[in-house]
Amino acid sequence: MGIYVAVRGWLECDKEQLAAAQEIISSHEDGHYSRGWGAPGRPVNWTHYLFYGADIRESAVDWLMHQIRDMARIPANEDGDRVTGLFLASHEIDGMTEWQVREGRLLSSPGDGRHRYLDG
C-alpha cells in the first residue's frame, strides 16, 4: 500500500512570480499529484497565493520539493520581494516536517509540536 505524506501549505508572490510558478507546475505535470496545486480564480489586492494540499506517496515527496525549490528561486520582483511560503508535511511514520520558502531557498526543519493536532 505504501507510506503517505500529507502536504499542505502555500506560497506568496506577485502576479509575474505566480505565472512563473505555474509554468514550473506545468513542467512537472504528472496527471495526479499535480492536481493538489490551486490558486484563487480572482486574487484580492496585490499578493497572489498558490496553495498545495494532497496526501502523496512518500516516493513523490522529492518530486514536489523539487518544484517548490524551483519556485523559491524565482527572481525577486522590482521591489526586491521573493517568493515566500510555508508547508507542513506529515509523514505517516516520521512525523511532521516544516518547509519554509524564503531567501530563494527551501528550508526544512522538524515540525512544531503546536501543529500535531493536524495529524489526528
PyRosetta script that sets phi, psi and omega in degrees:
from pyrosetta import init, pose_from_sequence

init()
pose = pose_from_sequence("MGIYVAVRGWLECDKEQLAAAQEIISSHEDGHYSRGWGAPGRPVNWTHYLFYGADIRESAVDWLMHQIRDMARIPANEDGDRVTGLFLASHEIDGMTEWQVREGRLLSSPGDGRHRYLDG")
pose.set_psi(1, -37.1)
pose.set_omega(1, 177.2)
pose.set_phi(2, 98.2)
pose.set_psi(2, 166.2)
pose.set_omega(2, 178.4)
pose.set_phi(3, -103.8)
pose.set_psi(3, 138.6)
pose.set_omega(3, -177.9)
pose.set_phi(4, -114.7)
pose.set_psi(4, 154.6)
pose.set_omega(4, 176.7)
pose.set_phi(5, -127.8)
pose.set_psi(5, 123.7)
pose.set_omega(5, 176.2)
pose.set_phi(6, -87.1)
pose.set_psi(6, 117.6)
pose.set_omega(6, -178.3)
pose.set_phi(7, -115.2)
pose.set_psi(7, 129.5)
pose.set_omega(7, 175.9)
pose.set_phi(8, -147.4)
pose.set_psi(8, 139.9)
pose.set_omega(8, -180.0)
pose.set_phi(9, 169.1)
pose.set_psi(9, -169.7)
pose.set_omega(9, -175.0)
pose.set_phi(10, -152.0)
pose.set_psi(10, 163.6)
pose.set_omega(10, 171.7)
pose.set_phi(11, -121.8)
pose.set_psi(11, 148.3)
pose.set_omega(11, 175.6)
pose.set_phi(12, -119.1)
pose.set_psi(12, 135.9)
pose.set_omega(12, -175.8)
pose.set_phi(13, -162.5)
pose.set_psi(13, -176.2)
pose.set_omega(13, 173.4)
pose.set_phi(14, -100.1)
pose.set_psi(14, -178.4)
pose.set_omega(14, -174.4)
pose.set_phi(15, -60.5)
pose.set_psi(15, -45.0)
pose.set_omega(15, -178.7)
pose.set_phi(16, -68.5)
pose.set_psi(16, -39.4)
pose.set_omega(16, 177.5)
pose.set_phi(17, -65.9)
pose.set_psi(17, -35.9)
pose.set_omega(17, 176.5)
pose.set_phi(18, -62.1)
pose.set_psi(18, -44.0)
pose.set_omega(18, 178.7)
pose.set_phi(19, -61.1)
pose.set_psi(19, -40.6)
pose.set_omega(19, 177.8)
pose.set_phi(20, -65.3)
pose.set_psi(20, -40.3)
pose.set_omega(20, 178.5)
pose.set_phi(21, -64.2)
pose.set_psi(21, -40.3)
pose.set_omega(21, 179.5)
pose.set_phi(22, -67.2)
pose.set_psi(22, -31.5)
pose.set_omega(22, 174.1)
pose.set_phi(23, -65.6)
pose.set_psi(23, -39.5)
pose.set_omega(23, 177.6)
pose.set_phi(24, -62.8)
pose.set_psi(24, -44.9)
pose.set_omega(24, 178.5)
pose.set_phi(25, -58.9)
pose.set_psi(25, -46.4)
pose.set_omega(25, -179.9)
pose.set_phi(26, -60.5)
pose.set_psi(26, -37.0)
pose.set_omega(26, -178.7)
pose.set_phi(27, -71.1)
pose.set_psi(27, -16.5)
pose.set_omega(27, 179.2)
pose.set_phi(28, -109.8)
pose.set_psi(28, 11.7)
pose.set_omega(28, -176.6)
pose.set_phi(29, -50.6)
pose.set_psi(29, 128.9)
pose.set_omega(29, 179.2)
pose.set_phi(30, -121.1)
pose.set_psi(30, -1.5)
pose.set_omega(30, 178.9)
pose.set_phi(31, 77.4)
pose.set_psi(31, 0.8)
pose.set_omega(31, -178.6)
pose.set_phi(32, -138.2)
pose.set_psi(32, -79.7)
pose.set_omega(32, -176.8)
pose.set_phi(33, -68.3)
pose.set_psi(33, -20.1)
pose.set_omega(33, 176.8)
pose.set_phi(34, -61.8)
pose.set_psi(34, -23.9)
pose.set_omega(34, 179.7)
pose.set_phi(35, -68.9)
pose.set_psi(35, -8.2)
pose.set_omega(35, 176.6)
pose.set_phi(36, -72.9)
pose.set_psi(36, -15.9)
pose.set_omega(36, 179.1)
pose.set_phi(37, -82.3)
pose.set_psi(37, 141.6)
pose.set_omega(37, 176.8)
pose.set_phi(38, -159.2)
pose.set_psi(38, 154.5)
pose.set_omega(38, 178.1)
pose.set_phi(39, -142.0)
pose.set_psi(39, 150.9)
pose.set_omega(39, 176.3)
pose.set_phi(40, -58.1)
pose.set_psi(40, 141.4)
pose.set_omega(40, 179.1)
pose.set_phi(41, -64.4)
pose.set_psi(41, -34.8)
pose.set_omega(41, 178.7)
pose.set_phi(42, -133.4)
pose.set_psi(42, 106.7)
pose.set_omega(42, -177.7)
pose.set_phi(43, -65.6)
pose.set_psi(43, 156.1)
pose.set_omega(43, 177.1)
pose.set_phi(44, -105.1)
pose.set_psi(44, 120.2)
pose.set_omega(44, 179.3)
pose.set_phi(45, 63.7)
pose.set_psi(45, -144.0)
pose.set_omega(45, -165.6)
pose.set_phi(46, -97.4)
pose.set_psi(46, -23.8)
pose.set_omega(46, -179.8)
pose.set_phi(47, -87.4)
pose.set_psi(47, 131.5)
pose.set_omega(47, 176.9)
pose.set_phi(48, -103.7)
pose.set_psi(48, 142.5)
pose.set_omega(48, -177.7)
pose.set_phi(49, -120.9)
pose.set_psi(49, 140.4)
pose.set_omega(49, 176.7)
pose.set_phi(50, -127.5)
pose.set_psi(50, 121.7)
pose.set_omega(50, -173.3)
pose.set_phi(51, -108.4)
pose.set_psi(51, 151.4)
pose.set_omega(51, 170.7)
pose.set_phi(52, -133.6)
pose.set_psi(52, 136.5)
pose.set_omega(52, 175.7)
pose.set_phi(53, -154.7)
pose.set_psi(53, 117.6)
pose.set_omega(53, 177.9)
pose.set_phi(54, -170.5)
pose.set_psi(54, 153.7)
pose.set_omega(54, 169.4)
pose.set_phi(55, -94.5)
pose.set_psi(55, 114.4)
pose.set_omega(55, -175.2)
pose.set_phi(56, -118.4)
pose.set_psi(56, 153.6)
pose.set_omega(56, 175.9)
pose.set_phi(57, -64.5)
pose.set_psi(57, 148.0)
pose.set_omega(57, 178.5)
pose.set_phi(58, -53.0)
pose.set_psi(58, -36.2)
pose.set_omega(58, -179.1)
pose.set_phi(59, -66.4)
pose.set_psi(59, -16.4)
pose.set_omega(59, 179.8)
pose.set_phi(60, -94.5)
pose.set_psi(60, -5.0)
pose.set_omega(60, -177.0)
pose.set_phi(61, -61.1)
pose.set_psi(61, -44.4)
pose.set_omega(61, 179.1)
pose.set_phi(62, -62.1)
pose.set_psi(62, -37.8)
pose.set_omega(62, 177.4)
pose.set_phi(63, -58.4)
pose.set_psi(63, -46.1)
pose.set_omega(63, -179.4)
pose.set_phi(64, -70.3)
pose.set_psi(64, -44.5)
pose.set_omega(64, -179.6)
pose.set_phi(65, -62.2)
pose.set_psi(65, -34.5)
pose.set_omega(65, 177.4)
pose.set_phi(66, -61.1)
pose.set_psi(66, -43.3)
pose.set_omega(66, 177.9)
pose.set_phi(67, -62.0)
pose.set_psi(67, -46.1)
pose.set_omega(67, -177.6)
pose.set_phi(68, -64.8)
pose.set_psi(68, -39.1)
pose.set_omega(68, 176.1)
pose.set_phi(69, -60.3)
pose.set_psi(69, -43.8)
pose.set_omega(69, 178.3)
pose.set_phi(70, -61.7)
pose.set_psi(70, -39.5)
pose.set_omega(70, 179.0)
pose.set_phi(71, -68.4)
pose.set_psi(71, -36.7)
pose.set_omega(71, 178.5)
pose.set_phi(72, -61.8)
pose.set_psi(72, -30.2)
pose.set_omega(72, -178.1)
pose.set_phi(73, -85.1)
pose.set_psi(73, -0.4)
pose.set_omega(73, 176.1)
pose.set_phi(74, -57.7)
pose.set_psi(74, 134.2)
pose.set_omega(74, -176.4)
pose.set_phi(75, -58.3)
pose.set_psi(75, 152.4)
pose.set_omega(75, 175.7)
pose.set_phi(76, -62.4)
pose.set_psi(76, 152.9)
pose.set_omega(76, 177.2)
pose.set_phi(77, -81.3)
pose.set_psi(77, -176.0)
pose.set_omega(77, -176.2)
pose.set_phi(78, -62.9)
pose.set_psi(78, -20.4)
pose.set_omega(78, 176.5)
pose.set_phi(79, -88.6)
pose.set_psi(79, -1.8)
pose.set_omega(79, -179.0)
pose.set_phi(80, 87.0)
pose.set_psi(80, 7.1)
pose.set_omega(80, -178.6)
pose.set_phi(81, -84.5)
pose.set_psi(81, 133.0)
pose.set_omega(81, 177.3)
pose.set_phi(82, -102.2)
pose.set_psi(82, 168.3)
pose.set_omega(82, 173.2)
pose.set_phi(83, -66.0)
pose.set_psi(83, 133.2)
pose.set_omega(83, 176.5)
pose.set_phi(84, -128.9)
pose.set_psi(84, 161.7)
pose.set_omega(84, 177.4)
pose.set_phi(85, 178.4)
pose.set_psi(85, 177.4)
pose.set_omega(85, -178.5)
pose.set_phi(86, -147.9)
pose.set_psi(86, 133.4)
pose.set_omega(86, 176.6)
pose.set_phi(87, -132.4)
pose.set_psi(87, 145.7)
pose.set_omega(87, 171.4)
pose.set_phi(88, -114.6)
pose.set_psi(88, 128.4)
pose.set_omega(88, -180.0)
pose.set_phi(89, -120.2)
pose.set_psi(89, 114.6)
pose.set_omega(89, -177.8)
pose.set_phi(90, -104.4)
pose.set_psi(90, 108.0)
pose.set_omega(90, 179.5)
pose.set_phi(91, -84.3)
pose.set_psi(91, 136.6)
pose.set_omega(91, -176.9)
pose.set_phi(92, -58.2)
pose.set_psi(92, -30.3)
pose.set_omega(92, -177.0)
pose.set_phi(93, -108.8)
pose.set_psi(93, -45.7)
pose.set_omega(93, -172.6)
pose.set_phi(94, -85.9)
pose.set_psi(94, -6.0)
pose.set_omega(94, 178.3)
pose.set_phi(95, 87.0)
pose.set_psi(95, -161.5)
pose.set_omega(95, -171.4)
pose.set_phi(96, -93.1)
pose.set_psi(96, 143.1)
pose.set_omega(96, 173.8)
pose.set_phi(97, -126.5)
pose.set_psi(97, 144.5)
pose.set_omega(97, 177.2)
pose.set_phi(98, -106.4)
pose.set_psi(98, 130.1)
pose.set_omega(98, 176.1)
pose.set_phi(99, -112.2)
pose.set_psi(99, 117.0)
pose.set_omega(99, 177.6)
pose.set_phi(100, -104.2)
pose.set_psi(100, 132.3)
pose.set_omega(100, 175.3)
pose.set_phi(101, -105.7)
pose.set_psi(101, 112.6)
pose.set_omega(101, -179.4)
pose.set_phi(102, -163.9)
pose.set_psi(102, 152.4)
pose.set_omega(102, 176.5)
pose.set_phi(103, 55.2)
pose.set_psi(103, 33.0)
pose.set_omega(103, 177.1)
pose.set_phi(104, 77.7)
pose.set_psi(104, 13.9)
pose.set_omega(104, -176.4)
pose.set_phi(105, -136.1)
pose.set_psi(105, 163.9)
pose.set_omega(105, 170.7)
pose.set_phi(106, -109.0)
pose.set_psi(106, 116.0)
pose.set_omega(106, -178.7)
pose.set_phi(107, -108.4)
pose.set_psi(107, 134.7)
pose.set_omega(107, -177.5)
pose.set_phi(108, -118.0)
pose.set_psi(108, 136.1)
pose.set_omega(108, 177.9)
pose.set_phi(109, -149.2)
pose.set_psi(109, 163.3)
pose.set_omega(109, 177.6)
pose.set_phi(110, -58.1)
pose.set_psi(110, 144.3)
pose.set_omega(110, 179.5)
pose.set_phi(111, -69.1)
pose.set_psi(111, 152.1)
pose.set_omega(111, 179.2)
pose.set_phi(112, -76.9)
pose.set_psi(112, 136.2)
pose.set_omega(112, 179.8)
pose.set_phi(113, -57.3)
pose.set_psi(113, -23.3)
pose.set_omega(113, 178.5)
pose.set_phi(114, -62.6)
pose.set_psi(114, -20.4)
pose.set_omega(114, -176.8)
pose.set_phi(115, -98.6)
pose.set_psi(115, 7.0)
pose.set_omega(115, -178.3)
pose.set_phi(116, -60.9)
pose.set_psi(116, -28.3)
pose.set_omega(116, -179.7)
pose.set_phi(117, -59.6)
pose.set_psi(117, -23.1)
pose.set_omega(117, 178.6)
pose.set_phi(118, -71.5)
pose.set_psi(118, -19.2)
pose.set_omega(118, -178.7)
pose.set_phi(119, -89.4)
pose.set_psi(119, -1.7)
pose.set_omega(119, -175.6)
pose.set_phi(120, -82.9)
pose.dump_pdb("model.pdb")
